[in-house]
């Protein structure tokens, strides 16, 4: 995947026009600059520069923090612990940042979409650029709707005095988001749009729509949503030209940046000033002075079945004294063996006796806070799982669905042995499966395939499992923290206090 040339070369004038911080005084802020709007929109090059600013809105590898709101990950950051231990409130950092960041992204998208027609670009050429920002605007509205319920739909750059807008219903926001994604798919389907790697494409818009419809189908038990999600997922699988990366471990290292599995990623360029430090946030202190901010839990480890796909509580192969023996290869590719110190590709990993440590995302070649692996946002593996889950909810298990799921399991064995050879992973058989038993396998598969990628909170949320799983202590080698989840209140987040003060049209969600 070739990384497009200008993604990080956003001109100072764009920073002035687009990237002004959003204050707590209004819902969105009018961009200001010493240069007039008409002076700016004079060439396609300027349109390209303004379009590139959209990529600064995409989530990055710190999205792993969101898995800390579920049973599978423990986070030492205060903002995560506040939510995980039941302290969510209208002043919570995560709550405030989600609200302000989403509306900041919407404001930036609106500035572009409301002004780009002043440029000399038109027709299909213009659609290529508007589609990329429309994707950002749709996704930002969906995040707000998912967490807060009915929120204001904003399609104009509002002045401070315009910020007191009425909220739309949840149904209205959802309809707007899906309509925007349909519009995006049309705009980005131009025959001459051949984007360089890293660009938002129609396939990314389709993958996001597939995800959203699966979420909504689960939340509302809506068969139409499941059917649409399945249809879109199948189109991506059959027509998108994507393929699973041949090695699960390498997919999440810089070697995976060019993978044909990736539908959309946040590009982290291999140059000074643009590295990140995810590796040192995951490793133990023995690994280049890492600090183990995020770590797997015992609940995650228990999700991995034996090599035959049998849950460990029912397995005749599982041995608690040798927990990595005869297990799904993704366990060893995701979590370091805590029962012994490990020399891993020349780097030493010494367990602290308290935490488990991620192996997924760890690049032993890192020498300090210098990782440039891209953050995968949408990938074919998730689309497989979207399709499998939606179709199972519609029609129950089938051999086709098992084939896709077993393809993910088989990929996990490629190059997974200590000597780099393959591990044979037997397929799960169709015989005896029901919709209910297959549902549990699918949910388990989503957890172990997607862990650490920042999406599992939404899965546990839509499955209604947070009150069951987040009212238990988080444990690893030792207990880590007590957790609390208050249902149904915590399934909807509180609107930030500052927004309620500034906009009397908003009312606080129940229970806060």
N, C-alpha and C positions, 0 to 999 in steps of 0.2 A: 504494500500500500504506500504510494508516494504521498508524502505529507505536503499539503499545498503551501505554496511559497510564502504567502503574506499573512498567515494566521496570527502571528505575533507582532506583525509590523503595523500596528494601529497608530496612525498619526496623532500628534499632540492635539490637533484640532478635533479629532474624534473623541479623545479623552475629555476635552472640554465640553463637547456637545452631548456625548452619550453617557459618560461614566461619572457624572456628578453624583455624590452620595445622596441617598434618600433620607431626609430628616424625619423626625417624629411629628412634624407639624402638619403633614398632609399625607394623603393616600399615595399620590405620585407627585413628582416634582417637575416643573417646566425646565427643560434644559436651557442653560444660558451660555453665551459665548460672545466674545468681542467681534466675531465674524458673523455676518448676516447669513441667514438661511440661503438666500439666492446666490450669494457668492460661493457657498460650498457646493451646491448641487450642479456642477458645471461639466462633469465628465464621468465616463464609466469607471475610470480609475478611482474616483472618489466614492462611487457607489460600491465598488469592490471593497475599499477600505472600511466603509461603514458596515458592510455585510460581515466582514471578518470580525467585527466587534461582537457579533452574536456568539462566537465560540468562547468568548470569555465568560459567558453566562452558564456554560455547561458544567455539570457536576464533575468533581475530580475524585481522586482516590480517598479523600477524607470521608466519602460517603460510607465507608466501612463502619463508621460510628453508628449508623442507623441500625445495624444488626445488633448493637448493644441494647436496643429496646426489646429484644427477644431473648429467649432462653439460650441461644446458641453462642452468645458472645458476651464477655465481660469487658467493660471499659473503665479505665481509671480516670477519665475526664469528668469534671464536675457536672458539666451540662448533661452528659449522658446518664450519669448516676442519679441526677435529680429526677429524670423521667422514670428510670428503671426502678427506683425505690419509692415511687408513688408521689413524688413531690411536684408533679406538673401543676403549673399555675399561670395566670395571665402575664406574669413577669419573667417566665422561664426563658433563658437565652435561646434555646432551640426553637421555642414557639415564636419569639420575636424575630429571630433571624429568618425563619421560614417565611413569615408574613412579609417582612420588609424586602427580603431578597426576591421573592416572587413578584411583588408589585414593582420593584426596581426593574426587573427583567421585562415586565409588561410595559413599563414606561419607555424603556429603550426600544422595544419592538414597535410601540406606537409611534415614537418619534421617527423611526425609519419608514414605517408603512404610510404615515401621514405626509411625508415630505419627499419620498423618493421619486414621485412622478414629476417633480420639478426638474429632474435630470433629463438628459437627452436619450436615456435608455427607454425602450418601449417594447411591447409585444412579448414574445417568448423570452427575449433577453431579460426583460424586467421581471418576468415570472420567476426566473431562476433565483433572483436575489430576494424577492418578497417571500417566496416559499420558505427560505431558510429562517427568516425572522418570524414568519407566521407559526412555524413549528415551535419556536421558543415561547411565543405568546400562548399558544394552546396548552403546552405542557405546564407553564407557570399557573394558568388558571386551574388546571386539573389538580395540581398539588394543593392549591388553596382549598378547592372544593372538597377534596378527599379528607383533609384534616379538619377543616372548620365548618363544613356544610355549605349553606348558602352564603355566597360572598358577592361583592360587586363585580360585574363584568365591566372591564375598562378597555375601550378601544380608541380613546383619544388621549393626548398628552394634557393632563389636567393642571390648571393653575391651582395655587393654594386655595383660592376661594371656591374652586370647583370640587374640592376633595370630599365634601359632605354628600356622598352619593348613596343611594339606597341599595341594599343587597338584592341580588337575584336569588331565586330559589335554586336548590341543588339541581333539580331537573333542568332548569334553564341553563345553568353553567355547563352541565354535561352536554346538553344539545349544542351549545356554542363550541365546546372543545371538539366534539366529533365533526361538526361542520367545518371548523377551521382545519382539522387534519385532512378532511376530504379535499378542501381547497388546496392545501399544501401538496397533497399527492398529485393533484391535477397540475399545479404550477411546476412541480419538479419532475414531471413526466415528459417535458419537452424533448423532442427527438435529438436535439443537438446539445443537451445538457449531459456532458461527460465529466463529472466532477472528479477532481483529484482526491486522493485518500484523505479522510478526515472530514469531508464535507457532509452536511445533512442531505440526504437523498430521499426519494419517494419510498425506498425500502425502509429507511429509518422511521418515516412517518407511519408506514404500514405496521412496522413492528411495535411502535408505541401504541397505535390504535388497537392492535391485537392484545397487548397487555391490558389496556384500559377496559376493553370489552370483557376480558376474562375476569378482571377485578369486579366490574359492575354485575356481570352475570352471577358471580358468587354471592355478592352482597344482597342481590335482589332475587336470587333464584330465577333468573330470566333466561329462558331457553333461546330467545332470539339473540341475545348478546353472546351466548355461548356459540351459537351457529355462526354469527358474523366473525367472532374471534377465530374460530376454527377455519373458516373460509380464507380469511386474510393470511393466517399462519401457513396454510397449505400453499397459497400463491407464492409466498416468500420462499418456502422450501423448494417448490418445483420450478419457479421462474426466476428467482433472484440471483442464481449463480453462486450461492454461498456453499461452504462445506465445513464440516467439523475440523478443527485443528488436529493434527495427528498426535499431539502430546499434551495432556492436560496441564502438566507442570509448566511447560514452556509457554503456554498460551498467556500466562500472567506475568511473564518476564519481557524484557525488551525484544527478545526473539519472537514474541507473539504479536508485536506491533503491526506486522505486515500480514497477519493471518486473514485468510479468506472467511473465517468464521465471524469476524467482527463486522457488524452492521453500522455501528456508530461508536466512536471513542473520543474521549478528551485527549488531545494530543499533548504530550509532555516532551518537548523538544530536547534533543541531546546537545545542549549547549549551556554555557555558563549562565547562572541565574535562573534557569528553568528546570532544575532538578527538583525532586521531592524526596521525602524521607520516610515513606511508608515502611520500608524494610527495617529501619531503626526504631520505628514505633511498634513493630511486631516482635522482634527478636529479644532474647534474654540479654542481660548485661555482658555476657561473655562474647556476644557477637558485636564487635566494633562499638562497645559502649551503648548498646540499645537499651530501651527503657520499657518495653513490654506494655505499651499503653492499651493495646487491644489483644485479648487472648481468647482462645476457644474455651468452652465449658464442657463439663462432663455430659451435659444433656446433648451437646452436639456429637460428641464421640459415640454416645449410645445410639445415634441415628444410623451409623454405618452398619449395614448388614454383613453377613459372612460372604464369602466369595460367590456363593450360589444365589445370593439375594434374599436369604432368609434372615429375618430379624434376630438379633443375638439372643433375645429371651427365649426363642424357639429353636435355636441352632444347636446341633450336635457337634459342630466344629469349633464353636467359640470357647476359648479358654481365658478366663479372667486374669490368669497369671501371665499370659502372653497375649495381650490385647490386640496386637497388630497381626497376629498369625491368622491366616485364612480369612482375612477381612477384605471388603471392597477396597481396591487399590487407592481410591481417592482418600481414604483415611490417612495413609502414610504420605500422600501427596499434599495433604492439607494440614496435618498436625504432626509435630515432631514426637518421637517416642520418648515419653517422659520417664520411662523406667531406666534410662541409661543416657550417658553423655554421648553426643553424636559429633563426629567429624564429617561434615557435609560439603563435598566438593572443595576441600581445603579450608573451610571455615569451621570453627568450633562452636557447638551449641551445648551449654551446660545448663541443665534444668535447675531452677532456683528452689525447687521443693514446694512451691505454692501454686504456680500457674502452669497451664499448658501453653505451648507456643505454636503459632502458625508456621507452617512451611510454605503454604500457598502464598504467593506474592514475594517470597523471600528470594533474593538473588545473592548467592554467596560471593559473587564478584564485587559487590558493593564494599567500598572501603570506608565510607562515611555517609553523610546525608546526601548521597548522590545517585539516586535512582531516577531514571527517565522513562520507565515503563508507562505506556499509555493506560488511562483508566477506561476500561470497557464499559460502555453504557447499555448497548443493545447488542446481542449476539445470537447466532443461529441456535446454540444450545438452549437458550431460553425460549425461542420460538418453537422448537420441538416440544418443549414441556407445555407451552401454551396450548398447542394443538392437541397434545395427548390429554391434557386435563379437560379442555372444553369438549372434546369428542366423548370422553368417558362420561361426563355429566349428561350428554345428550343421549348416548346409545349404549353405554357400558363398554367393557373391554373388547378388543378385537386383536387379531394377529398383526394388523397394520400398526396399531398403537404400540404393541409389545415390540415390534421390530424397531420403531424409532427409539423407544426407551432402552432397548438392549444395545442399540448403536452407541448411545451415550456411555453405557456401562462397559462396552467393549473398548471404546476409545480410552477409558480410564486405565486399561491394562497396557496400553502401548508404551513401551519403554519404561515401565514402572518398576521393574525388578532392580535390585541393588546394582547389578552389573549392566543395566541399561537394556536388557532384553525384555520381551513382552511377557505379561502375565495373562494366561488364558482366563477369561471371565465367562462362565457358563451363562447362557440366556435364561431369563425367567420365562417359564412356560405359561401358556394361556389356560391350560386345563385347570378347572376348579376356581378360577378367578370370578368374582362378582364385581358389580360396580362399586360396592362399598369396600371390598378388600383391595381392589385396584386403586381406589381413591387414596387409601393409606400409603400404598407403594409410591404413587405419583407425588404425594405431599412429601414423603421422605426423600424422594429423588430430587425435588426442587431444593430442599434444604442442603443436601450434601453436594449437589452440582453447583449451586449459586452462592454458597456461604461466603461472606466477606465482601460481596459485590454491592451490598447496600440496599437490596430489595426485599429481604425476608420479612421486615416489619410489615410490609403491605400484605404478604402472604398470611402471616399469623393473624393479622388484623381481619382480613376478609374471611378467613376460616373460622373466626370467632374463638380462637384458642388463647388469646392473651390472658384472660382471667384464669385459665387453667394453668398456663405455663409460667406466668409472671407473678404468681403468688407462692412461689417456692424459692428457696435460697439458690443463688448461683454458686456452683461448686466446680473446682478443678481438682488438683492434687489435695487441696484443703478448701474449706468453705471460704467464699469470697465476699458475698454481701447478701443481706436479706432484701427481698424484693416485694413490691406491693403494686397491684393493679386493681383499680376500683371500676367495676362494670355496673351499668353501661357507661358511666360518665367518661372514663378515660378513652373510650373509642372515638370521641370527638374532642378536639383540642380547644382550649379557651382562646377567645380573641384577645390579642394583646391589650393591656390597659390603656396604652397611649392612643390606640386607634378608637377605643370607645369614648375617650375624652374628646378627641378631635372630630369624631363623626357620630352625632347623636342618632343617626338613622340605624346604627348597628346596636344589637342587643347581645348580651353575653350568653354563651351556650349554657345549657342546663348543668347545674352542679358546681359552677365556679363562682 
